Amino acid sequence: MASNKKYWQSVEELKGSSIVETLSKKEFVEEIPTDDFLGDKETLENSSTSRRDFLKYVGFTTAAASLAACEGPVRKAIPYVVKPNDVTPGVADWYATSMADGYDFANVLVKTREGRPIQIMPNKDANGTTSARVQAAVLSLYDEKLRLQEPSKGGATITWSDADKEIAAKLNELKEANKPVVLLTGTMASPSTSKIVEEFIAAYPNISHVVYDAVSESGAADAMLAMYGKRTLPNYHLDKAKTIVSFGADFLGDFHGGFEKQYIAGRKPETGDMSYHIQFESNMSLTGANSDKRLVLKPSDQVFALLNLYNIITGSNVPSKTTSVDADVNAAAKSLQKAGAKGVVLTGLNDKNAQLVALAINKALNSEIIDVNNTLNVRQGNDTEVAQLVSDMKSGKVAGLISYNVNPIYSLSNSSDFSEGLKKVELSVALSIENNETVDASTFALPTPHFLESWGDTQFDQVTYGLMQPTIQPLFNTRQIQDVLLKWTGNSVSYYEYLKGFALTNVLNGASWNTALHNGFHKKEILEVEETTVSDIVISDVASQLLKSTKASAFELNLYTKTGLGDGKQANNPWLQEFPDPLTRASWDNYLTMSIADARALGFANPVKDNGAINGDYAKVSVNGKELVVPVMVQPGQAKGSVGLALGYGRTFGLKDEMKVGVNAYTLYTNGNNIQYNVSIEKVSGTHKFACTQVQKTIAGRHDILKVATLKEYNSSADPKHSWNKPAFVSYDHNEVEASTINIWDEHNREIGHHFNLSIDLTSCTGCGACVVACHAENNVPVVGKNEVRVGRDMHWLRIDRYYSSEVETREEAKELGLSRGDTYRALETEAENPEVTFQPMMCQHCNHAPCETVCPVAATSHGRQGQNQMAYNRCVGTRYCANNCPYRVRRFNWFNYSNNNEFDFNMNNEYGKMVLNPDVVVRSRGVMEKCSMCIQMTQVTILKAKREGRAVDTDEFETACSSACTTGAMVFGDVNNEKDQVATLAKDKRAYHVLDYLQTKPNVVYQVKVRNTNEA
């Protein structure tokens, strides 16, 4: 239970650092530089200014400042001469479309204002989901710095017609000579594009198609081909699972694109049952953080544990080795056998043999959770073919290369071989959205449109056929690859006509094209076929090969992708760079994650400065003869003998200077393998400055923040108020009474009209952060840059606090028990080797008894009739009393003007970037306090729409940006005065509680107690 746990956010806090203790009591982590404004004491004492002069100057400057405050900037608006039929100023239009950029795939809805896309949301009718990257993709549309804008040859601009003539002539010349040409693309998951590629190859038989994904899942696809005869990825219905056992598969992150929606659907405590999830891993991942039982072990031991599990499940005796967690492997096997067909095993090892072992275990279980019929068409890169291509290019066997939206010169570990080979080809053409290293090295650079400017189709699985449609006119002189290939093939039809004809003939089967386009998808029927293996896989041989390739060593490297930046395609996107990693809470960086024990042994530390900033040491990492110097982040829960490093960073070509952060870990990504053995680590000189929020905005000394219960406790007959969800009690009239029954304020009648509440289910929140980016997009939250984040001046209205917890006594209880400080620290540190993790979204709580409202001297913050705590920006004079009086640390102060300021050269400092701004929300100026508004502009639009249509607001019609973006349904927004709204029921649920309820702030944000399945129920 929560009251028996010690919750902590960083290693320094765990140690009881006096600096962290001091920071937790500060309003702002950095002292206000009064001397810079007023001068020092001696200067003031020696001043000859009289009191009369002082008052005169103050009176003049105050009047001038007041006058200036009344004069807003003048921006001229040009009215429509002829208003477009499909645009109504002030009214948003929504388009259903799809995203497929080679790494992220999603069915989405796009919000546009006056012809500008400004926000992306999941298309829930198509079972669509969004991640932080999908949410941020709308900003990448307006990236005038990185996007290719005109076709060019050798760096000189040319016309499309000239490019077509020259390239077509060269293609025909190579065709006549029968010289090999390769079309190199990422995964497109587009049926019509695949057909166009087939027709292109038919017209040029010397051309072959190779699929390259920067972050590979080739091992899983190869295993599916070997066992089931189709090179796709298996699907997983985790919503139906009873037992889930994962070996390093981050399926709540980027594994196969993520399965968070299905996973959470199977973990609803109100049903009385939840799946039991066991995670074996080395890096602390989102999936491991959300698991019921997490076991830390090096990657090589994961291989042995997987083989040991296979032996237990099947009764076989394939070769393996013992591990320190074999007892836990036995327990996992028993749980799987008990679950039977409702059990499933996954592995994130990008190794064909490891994937075959996992498939064999699922086959032995007759698992209904893994689906080899409705398979996934994402991540179709082929490592073997890519390696052969690089070899052939280097040896001069390839005469031409046409690349599309790939950047192998950045992302291949042997990129120098690719670069050398590219110089030898006779024809090199790069079709790309962005300018990058590979585009720069190619002769022809041809710009392609962003997916929000494109027509297309997608098919991520075998059932859902998605359509892609443009939501804005092309910003630059671009052309889609489909139109390019059709033209080079000699086909004069436009891709739009081709796409429509393809869909009507091959997919829709008589259904309406307009309906499918409006909905953004069409559901196809899939024939259920019996699973049959195409060949008998001898697992003993597979195990022998797996053991041979597993080289256990003192240190092993696990390369992974971050929830924010992924494979690095959107490295120039400031929303994603400033997005804090859910686990380390660091932004603007990648780093080497290392266990506490290894860090101590090698002399690495992350000291906290007195302004809240975190520093780190540098390590030289050597793998396969390659070296990389990278900062070290000490990570609780990291397996001893293993280190982690995120891919996708270290890009420099074409990026803004502010975005050139981190190191390029792809140089260590040999053979596309996420596990590298025989790693050596050496401490080198230098201090790295992290932008990390993990010790900032700490809710100081408060233990009633999180509440966690087991499924057994939840299902028990015990009264929650006297067991796992105890409310706060206060002394009143010499009696202990429930705090919520006492009021020191006169209550207002809140039963009239709408009254908004937001419910946050901690069991369903995976910490993915899609809500954080959605809030940025909807509310014009500024990006402040690495230096400002470092000193605690980030502007996120919504943050996701990550708490570690230890099943040991708190320091106060330890003192009562007579434990020494050393004994207490050692006990806590032991727990820190593998702590439990809980995520808690935290934003303005919109308190009905708000402490911020009573201290504002100018009434800039006040309470609305509908429950929102409101900010009048033009009244705010920046005293910051409200932030000092807020117990939740959720108010943000504009220290600078973040728009139209070259010191903050992000999207608000250029005309293209400003196109993403929401016109319904003002851009705040310097000296103003801001915070979550509960998306008041969205609630008012809903009310006005219902009024205009002459009806009451529908049930669950109210939404906020965060609740709309939440894939798992953890956030539910609505009107508690409407008993039919889901939030009205949740607010009264037995799991419902308020953070710091004993303070009697009476928040309108209600949390649901987190429930874990400890397999006791």
Secondary structure, 3 states (H helix, E strand, C coil): CHHHCEEECCHHHHHCCHHHHHHHCCCCCCCCCHHHHHCCHHHHHCCCCCHHHHHHHHHHHHHHHHHHHHCCCCCCCCCCCCCCCCCCCCCCEEEEEEEECCCCEEEEEEEEECCEEEEEEECHHHCCCCCHHHHHHHHHCCCCCCECCCCEECCEECCHHHHHHHHHHHHHHHHHCCCCEEEEECCCCCHHHHHHHHHHHHHCCCEEEEECCCCCCHHHHHHHHHHHCCCCEEEECHHHCCEEEEECCCCCCCHHHCCHHHHHHCCCHHHCCCCEEEEEECCCCHHHHHCCEEEECCHHHHHHHHHHHHHHHHCCCCCCCCCCCHHHHHHHHHHHHHHHHHEEEEECCCCHHHHHHHHHHHHHCCCCCEEEEEEECCCCCCHHHHHHHHHHHHCCCCCEEEEECCCHHHHCCCHHHHHHHHCCCCEEEEEECECCHHHHHCCEEEECCCHHHCCEEECCECCEEEEECCCCCCCCCCCCHHHHHHHHHCCCCCHHHHHHHHHHHHCCCCCCHHHHHHHCEEECCCCCCCCCCCCCCCHHHHHHHHHHHCCCCCCEEEEECCCCCCCCCCCCCHHHHHCCCCCCCEECCCCEEECHHHHHHHCCCCCECCCCCEEEEEEEEEECCEEEEEEEEECCCCCCCEEEEECCCCCCCCCCHHHCCCCCHHHHCHHHCCEECCCEEEEEEEEEEEEECCCCCCCCCCCCCCCEEEHHHHHCCCCHHHCCCCCCEEEECCEEEEHHHCCCCCCCCCCCCCCEEEEEECCCCCCCCHHHHHHHHHHCCCCCCHHHHHCCCCCCCCEEEEEEEECCCCHHHHHHCCCCHHHHHHHHHHHHCCCEEEEEEECCCCCCCCHHHHHCCCCCEEECCCCCEEECCCCCCCCCHHHHHCCCCCCEECCCCCCCCHHHCCHHHCCCHHHHCCCCCCCCCCCCEECCCCCHHHHHHHHHHHHHCCCCCCCCCCCCHHHHHCCCCCEEEEECCCCCCHHHHHCCCCCEECCCHHHCCCCCEEEECEEECCCCC
